[in-house]
Amino acid sequence: MKQSIRILLTAASLSAAVAAQAEVAVIVNAGAAATPSQSDVANIFLGKNKSLKGVDQKDWNPTKEKFYTSVTKKNEAQLKSYWSGLVFTGKGQPLPSVAGDAEAVAKVAAEADAIGYVDKAAVTDQVKVLFTLP
């Protein structure tokens, strides 16, 4: 019994380590001509730049955490506070969100002016990768 628990704990630790090491790809529609910089992407996902429609992920997951901490320099609490302030003052609304990587790829592929982020493993030929976050 104890050995089974150790094996399960080891497997869970390895899975968490692999998830933490996954790369995040910032994606746009395959036909998109725009190639925003990383600072432009930060401004899109903070509602400051409306040149492209940001596609956010609904739940705070490792992909979303890596994207926001790397690109916008905001963690979950800071992001919630940021959007609460904008909503309260009437200056903005959070971006539309999807359930996960597959939905983000589908939405970006379907909309010419959409931009999103996914685990690099979820990228298909329907979208173009702007850059990846290690």
C-alpha positions in Angstrom: 0.0 0.0 0.0 2.7 2.5 1.0 4.7 1.6 -2.2 1.6 2.3 -4.3 1.2 5.7 -2.7 4.9 6.5 -3.3 4.5 5.6 -6.9 1.4 7.8 -7.3 3.1 10.7 -5.6 6.2 10.3 -7.8 4.1 10.2 -10.9 2.1 13.3 -9.8 5.4 15.2 -9.1 6.7 14.3 -12.6 3.5 15.4 -14.2 3.6 18.7 -12.4 7.3 19.2 -13.4 6.4 18.5 -17.0 3.5 20.9 -16.9 5.6 23.6 -15.4 8.2 23.2 -18.1 5.7 23.3 -21.0 6.1 26.2 -23.5 3.4 28.6 -24.2 2.8 29.7 -27.8 1.2 33.1 -28.6 -0.9 32.5 -31.7 -2.8 34.4 -34.4 -4.9 33.4 -37.4 -2.8 31.7 -40.1 -3.7 34.4 -42.6 -3.0 37.3 -40.2 -0.7 40.0 -41.5 -0.2 41.6 -38.2 2.8 40.6 -36.1 2.5 42.4 -32.8 5.5 42.6 -30.4 5.4 41.1 -26.9 4.6 44.6 -25.5 1.8 44.9 -28.0 0.5 41.5 -26.9 0.6 42.6 -23.3 -1.5 45.7 -24.1 -4.0 43.7 -26.1 -4.6 41.3 -23.2 -4.8 44.2 -20.8 -7.5 45.9 -23.0 -5.2 48.9 -23.9 -4.7 47.9 -27.5 -7.7 47.0 -29.7 -5.9 46.1 -32.9 -6.5 42.4 -32.4 -9.2 40.6 -30.4 -7.6 38.8 -27.5 -8.9 35.3 -26.7 -8.3 34.5 -23.0 -8.5 31.2 -21.2 -11.3 30.9 -18.6 -9.6 29.1 -15.7 -6.3 30.0 -14.1 -4.1 27.1 -15.4 -0.3 26.7 -15.9 -0.6 28.0 -19.5 -2.5 31.1 -18.4 -0.2 31.7 -15.5 3.0 31.5 -17.6 1.5 33.7 -20.2 0.3 36.5 -17.9 3.4 36.4 -15.6 5.7 36.5 -18.6 3.9 38.9 -20.9 2.0 41.3 -18.7 4.0 40.8 -15.5 0.8 40.2 -13.5 -0.2 37.2 -11.4 -3.8 36.0 -10.8 -4.6 38.4 -8.0 -3.1 41.3 -9.8 -5.0 40.5 -12.9 -8.3 40.2 -11.1 -7.6 43.5 -9.3 -6.7 45.2 -12.6 -9.9 44.1 -14.4 -12.1 44.9 -11.3 -10.8 48.4 -11.4 -11.5 48.8 -15.1 -15.0 47.3 -14.8 -15.9 49.4 -11.7 -14.9 52.7 -13.4 -16.5 51.7 -16.7 -13.3 51.8 -18.6 -13.2 48.3 -19.8 -14.4 44.7 -19.7 -12.4 41.5 -19.5 -11.6 39.7 -22.7 -13.9 36.9 -23.9 -12.6 33.6 -22.7 -12.7 30.0 -23.8 -12.4 26.7 -21.8 -9.0 25.6 -22.9 -6.3 25.2 -25.6 -8.4 23.4 -28.2 -11.1 26.1 -28.0 -8.5 28.9 -28.1 -7.0 27.4 -31.3 -10.4 27.0 -32.9 -11.5 30.6 -32.1 -8.2 32.1 -33.3 -8.4 30.0 -36.5 -12.0 31.1 -37.1 -11.4 34.9 -36.6 -9.0 36.8 -38.8 -8.2 39.4 -36.1 -8.0 37.1 -33.1 -4.9 36.4 -30.9 -4.5 33.9 -28.1 -2.2 31.7 -26.2 -2.0 28.0 -25.8 0.4 25.2 -24.7 2.8 24.8 -27.6 1.7 21.2 -28.0 -1.8 22.3 -28.9 -0.7 24.4 -31.9 -2.1 23.3 -35.3 -1.5 24.4 -38.8 -4.7 26.4 -38.6 -2.9 29.1 -36.6 0.5 31.0 -36.8 2.8 31.2 -33.8 4.1 34.7 -33.1 6.5 33.7 -30.3 6.9 31.1 -27.6 7.5 31.5 -23.9 9.9 29.0 -22.5 
